[in-house]
Amino acid sequence: MMKGFGNITEMMKQAQKQAQKMQKQMEEIQNDLKERVVDASSGGGMVTVQMNGKQEILSIKIDPEVVDPNDVQMLEDLILSAVSQAFKKSQELYQAEMGKLTGGLNIPGLQGLFGGV
């Protein structure tokens, strides 16, 4: 009867090791994503946004030709569009990297761990 408990204890140890290994891999992916950059633009390149894989905006470049004090709304729309595209690309990058770790499984709660999206 005690032999069965030994098997359960060993299984628990193995599960804990696997969880620690997965956590370490996730941390490595998070660090990698911080260094990976996506670019997005709008208005034919008039506004360009760089964002890393952790959804942090790194830069916004605006072509001086698009700056018109009489049409601020257009500039706002171009910036919003470029930021939205960069965010989408960053999310796709994050999903692809996390998919490598989880084998494509959609594990509830895993997506938001370690500052992810």
WOTANOR-V611856 format. One record per pair of residues at least 12 apart in sequence whose C-alpha atoms are under 6 Angstrom apart, sorted by the first residue. I is the first residue (numbers start at 0). J is the second residue. If there is no record, write none. Layout:
BEGIN
<<I & J> <I & J>>
END
This chain:
BEGIN
<<32 & 52> <32 & 53> <33 & 51> <33 & 52> <33 & 53> <35 & 51> <35 & 52> <36 & 50> <36 & 51> <37 & 49> <37 & 50> <39 & 81> <39 & 84> <39 & 85> <40 & 81> <41 & 77> <41 & 81> <45 & 61> <45 & 62> <46 & 60> <46 & 61> <47 & 59> <47 & 60> <48 & 81> <52 & 89> <52 & 93>>
END
